[in-house]
């Protein structure tokens, strides 16, 4: 009885093991992608990845000097012209310094008037001594002392004039410091990013750009080509771009230039097989706005015609 029971248990175990092995050997069908990726449109294509930029490249705007932000005059999406005020920093210290320098200039101007009067007095004394000296009324010692006093008075006038020129220079510098507290648009364009607020402390070397300015009436595509494919890229090559992960609505590209310096890859896609030590050749293309929704900073799949 016991042997029969053991036989059935062993038989059941073998059946379970066989079923487990069968299930493990079943090949799962691949998961269908949500969207078919773009395929190479040319017989000899070079695949690359591009970043959308405003035409003529984006401008990373930072304050000229460190300081407290008093007010921000623009917001994302605003159209600005060259010279428009973007944001202002606290300029109270600079304004106070201007007042000090203006007072210093006024004081030196007053001292110059006093020095001119003293010089005129010494010149009058010298003329009198010269006239008396012709009649031998004044001694040689007194004549020389009067001449030395005249020279000293003339030197004081020139010294105060030099001080006035230095004071004007310091006043001009103080006004420049005040003007540097006002950040203006270096050219016309659209505000793409605003990363500062009133009350924050802005520094020129901040890791995050204060404002990003660019033209969005037309776009350019900064394409990264792996250095392995760099010799295959020819000036004037044609190309097509697709929204990342899509194979619809190709965007025709117009060749602009090849950046002559191969640099380390900075635009990472996050793919598991991607090498981060790759150096890339950057090729610049332009394209016009169309029905395809494209935004500055967006990644696109790019195919270049190697022929």
C-alpha distance (Angstrom), angle and dihedral (degrees) to the residues before:
residue distance angle dihedral
X1 . . .
X2 3.77 . .
X3 3.82 91.9 .
X4 3.80 90.9 52.6
X5 3.83 91.2 51.0
X6 3.81 91.6 49.5
X7 3.79 89.6 49.8
X8 3.83 92.1 55.5
X9 3.80 92.1 45.7
X10 3.80 91.1 52.1
X11 3.79 90.9 46.7
X12 3.80 90.9 51.8
X13 3.79 90.9 49.0
X14 3.78 91.4 52.1
X15 3.80 90.1 49.7
X16 3.81 92.4 50.5
X17 3.81 91.6 48.0
X18 3.78 91.9 49.2
X19 3.80 91.2 49.2
X20 3.82 90.5 49.7
X21 3.79 92.0 50.9
X22 3.79 90.9 48.0
X23 3.81 91.8 52.7
X24 3.79 92.1 48.3
X25 3.79 91.5 52.3
X26 3.79 93.5 53.6
X27 3.85 109.7 110.2
X28 3.78 111.6 -133.6
X29 3.81 112.8 -135.5
X30 3.84 112.6 -114.6
X31 3.77 116.2 -98.1
X32 3.77 111.6 -106.4
X33 3.84 112.1 -118.9
X34 3.78 118.1 -114.5
X35 3.79 89.0 -123.2
X36 3.77 130.8 13.8
X37 3.82 110.6 -112.2
X38 3.77 120.5 -122.8
X39 3.78 116.0 -87.0
X40 3.79 126.5 -144.7
X41 3.83 108.7 -85.1
X42 3.84 94.9 -162.5
X43 3.78 131.6 66.0
X44 3.82 89.4 -126.5
X45 3.81 106.1 30.1
X46 3.78 133.6 172.0
X47 3.78 113.1 -150.0
X48 3.81 119.1 -145.2
X49 3.77 142.7 154.5
X50 3.79 123.3 -120.7
X51 3.80 138.3 -164.5
X52 3.80 119.4 -142.4
X53 3.80 114.9 -125.3
X54 3.76 135.3 174.8
X55 3.78 112.7 -95.5
X56 3.82 113.1 -86.6
X57 3.82 86.3 25.1
X58 3.78 128.0 -84.6
X59 3.81 122.2 -73.5
X60 3.81 117.7 -132.3
X61 3.80 103.9 -149.6
X62 3.80 121.0 -157.9
X63 3.82 131.4 167.3
X64 3.80 117.4 -90.9
X65 3.81 91.8 -132.0
X66 3.77 135.4 19.1
X67 3.78 115.0 -96.7
X68 3.78 149.1 125.6
X69 3.81 113.9 -71.1
X70 3.80 108.9 -120.8
X71 3.81 99.9 -179.2
X72 3.80 141.0 -9.0
X73 3.79 113.1 -142.3
X74 3.82 100.2 -169.6
X75 3.79 140.0 50.6
X76 3.78 134.5 -158.7
X77 3.80 111.9 -66.5
X78 3.81 96.7 23.5
X79 3.79 117.3 138.4
X80 3.81 111.3 -133.4
X81 3.79 134.4 -175.1
X82 3.76 128.8 -141.6
X83 3.81 109.9 -74.0
X84 3.81 97.1 20.6
X85 3.80 114.9 140.2
X86 3.82 111.4 -106.8
X87 3.79 101.5 177.1
X88 3.79 139.5 -19.3
X89 3.78 130.7 -139.8
X90 3.79 128.2 -148.1
X91 3.83 103.6 -76.0
X92 3.82 100.3 176.1
X93 3.80 93.1 110.5
X94 3.81 91.9 48.4
X95 3.82 91.7 48.2
X96 3.81 90.5 49.8
X97 3.79 90.6 50.1
X98 3.81 89.8 52.0
X99 3.81 89.7 53.6
X100 3.82 90.2 50.7
X101 3.79 92.6 50.2
X102 3.80 92.4 46.4
X103 3.82 89.6 52.9
X104 3.81 89.5 48.1
X105 3.81 90.9 52.1
X106 3.80 90.6 50.5
X107 3.81 91.7 49.5
X108 3.80 92.6 50.5
X109 3.80 91.5 47.4
X110 3.83 88.7 54.1
X111 3.81 91.2 48.5
X112 3.81 89.4 51.4
X113 3.80 89.8 56.0
X114 3.80 89.2 51.3
X115 3.81 90.9 47.8
X116 3.82 90.5 50.4
X117 3.81 90.1 53.0
X118 3.81 90.8 49.1
X119 3.82 89.7 48.3
X120 3.79 91.4 50.8
X121 3.82 89.6 51.2
X122 3.82 91.9 51.2
X123 3.82 90.7 47.2
X124 3.81 90.0 52.3
X125 3.80 90.8 49.2
X126 3.81 90.3 49.2
X127 3.82 92.1 51.8
X128 3.80 90.1 50.7
X129 3.81 91.9 48.9
X130 3.81 90.7 49.8
X131 3.82 91.4 52.1
X132 3.79 92.1 46.6
X133 3.76 91.0 45.5
X134 3.78 91.0 61.6
X135 3.83 87.9 62.3
X136 3.82 90.7 43.3
X137 3.78 91.8 -118.2
X138 3.82 95.7 126.8
X139 3.77 122.5 61.3
X140 3.78 122.0 -121.8
X141 3.84 90.5 -116.0
X142 3.81 93.0 55.1
X143 3.81 90.7 46.3
X144 3.83 92.0 53.4
X145 3.81 93.1 46.6
X146 3.81 90.1 51.8
X147 3.82 90.3 50.0
X148 3.82 91.9 49.2
X149 3.82 90.4 49.4
X150 3.81 89.4 51.9
X151 3.82 91.3 51.8
X152 3.81 91.2 48.1
X153 3.81 91.2 51.0
X154 3.82 91.0 50.0
X155 3.83 90.2 49.3
X156 3.80 91.0 51.4
X157 3.80 90.0 54.2
X158 3.82 91.8 51.1
X159 3.81 90.8 45.4
X160 3.79 92.6 52.7
X161 3.82 90.1 47.7
X162 3.81 89.0 54.2
X163 3.81 88.9 49.3
X164 3.80 88.5 51.9
X165 3.81 91.7 52.4
X166 3.83 89.9 50.0
X167 3.81 90.5 48.3
X168 3.82 90.8 51.7
X169 3.82 89.1 50.6
X170 3.82 91.3 50.9
X171 3.80 89.5 48.2
X172 3.80 90.8 51.7
X173 3.80 89.5 49.0
X174 3.80 91.1 50.9
X175 3.81 89.8 51.9
X176 3.81 90.0 50.0
X177 3.81 89.7 52.3
X178 3.79 89.1 52.0
X179 3.81 91.4 49.3
X180 3.82 90.7 49.8
X181 3.79 87.6 61.9
X182 3.81 87.3 68.2
X183 3.82 113.3 71.5
X184 3.80 113.8 -155.9
X185 3.80 133.2 -170.3
X186 3.83 110.2 -91.4
X187 3.81 90.2 -152.7
X188 3.78 142.2 -7.6
X189 3.79 119.0 -73.1
X190 3.79 147.5 102.6
X191 3.80 125.8 -63.8
X192 3.81 104.9 -117.3
X193 3.81 100.1 174.0
X194 3.80 136.8 16.8
X195 3.80 113.2 -169.4
X196 3.82 101.3 164.6
X197 3.78 132.4 75.5
X198 3.78 134.4 -167.7
X199 3.79 109.3 -83.6
X200 3.81 95.5 31.1
X201 3.80 122.5 116.2
X202 3.79 110.5 -118.9
X203 3.80 123.7 -158.7
X204 3.81 128.7 -174.9
X205 3.81 94.1 -126.6
X206 3.80 98.2 50.9
X207 3.80 115.4 142.6
X208 3.81 90.2 -132.8
X209 3.78 115.7 62.5
X210 3.82 114.4 -118.5
X211 3.81 95.7 -142.0
X212 3.78 133.6 1.7
X213 3.79 117.3 -150.5
X214 3.79 127.0 -173.2
X215 3.78 145.0 144.5
X216 3.78 114.8 -101.4
X217 3.81 100.6 178.1
X218 3.79 84.9 91.7
X219 3.80 132.2 10.7
X220 3.75 137.9 -141.1
X221 3.79 127.6 -156.0
X222 3.80 120.5 -138.5
X223 3.79 101.8 -153.4
X224 3.82 123.0 -161.2
X225 3.81 113.4 -148.9
X226 3.81 116.3 -172.5
X227 3.78 112.7 -112.4
X228 3.82 89.2 -117.9
X229 3.82 89.2 66.3
X230 3.81 96.0 37.3
X231 3.85 95.2 99.1
X232 3.81 89.5 56.7
X233 3.81 94.0 58.0
X234 3.79 113.3 98.5
X235 3.78 127.4 -165.4
X236 3.79 111.0 -102.4
X237 3.81 94.4 23.1
X238 3.78 117.7 157.6
X239 3.77 122.7 -123.7
X240 3.78 146.1 -179.3
X241 3.79 128.1 -146.2
X242 3.79 130.4 -158.0
X243 3.76 132.2 -167.1
X244 3.80 106.0 -95.1
X245 3.82 109.3 -83.2
X246 3.81 94.6 7.0
X247 3.80 131.8 105.0
X248 3.81 97.2 -168.4
X249 3.82 130.3 91.0
X250 3.82 103.3 21.2
X251 3.80 114.7 -150.8
X252 3.84 114.7 -138.8
X253 3.80 113.4 -132.8
X254 3.80 130.4 -147.9
X255 3.79 115.9 -146.4
X256 3.81 114.3 -121.8
X257 3.79 108.9 166.3
X258 3.78 147.2 -44.4
X259 3.78 116.0 -113.1
X260 3.83 102.6 -125.6
X261 3.82 95.9 -143.4
X262 3.81 123.2 75.2
X263 3.80 109.0 -143.5
X264 3.82 137.3 -178.0
X265 3.79 115.4 -77.0
X266 3.78 110.8 -100.3
X267 3.81 102.7 165.0
X268 3.81 103.4 80.2
X269 3.81 120.5 -169.3
X270 3.81 97.3 -162.2
X271 3.80 94.6 -123.8
X272 3.81 114.6 152.3
X273 3.80 94.2 -125.1
X274 3.76 95.7 46.6
X275 3.79 118.0 122.7
X276 3.79 115.4 -139.0
X277 3.81 94.5 -163.6
X278 3.81 93.3 63.6
X279 3.78 120.5 121.6
X280 3.77 118.0 -144.8
X281 3.78 139.9 -155.0
X282 3.80 111.6 -133.8
X283 3.80 117.8 -139.9
X284 3.80 118.6 -172.0
X285 3.81 121.1 -144.1
X286 3.79 132.9 172.8
X287 3.79 129.9 -146.1
X288 3.78 136.4 176.2
X289 3.78 128.6 -117.4
X290 3.80 114.2 -91.0
X291 3.78 139.9 161.0
X292 3.80 88.6 -71.3
X293 3.83 107.7 99.0
X294 3.80 105.1 -124.2
X295 3.80 125.7 167.6
X296 3.79 134.5 -169.1
X297 3.79 110.7 -92.2
X298 3.83 93.4 26.5
X299 3.81 120.7 134.8
X300 3.79 120.1 -126.9
X301 3.79 134.9 -172.4
X302 3.81 109.1 -118.6
X303 3.79 131.2 -162.9
X304 3.79 121.2 -167.9
X305 3.78 125.1 -162.2
X306 3.81 105.3 -121.8
X307 3.81 91.0 -164.1
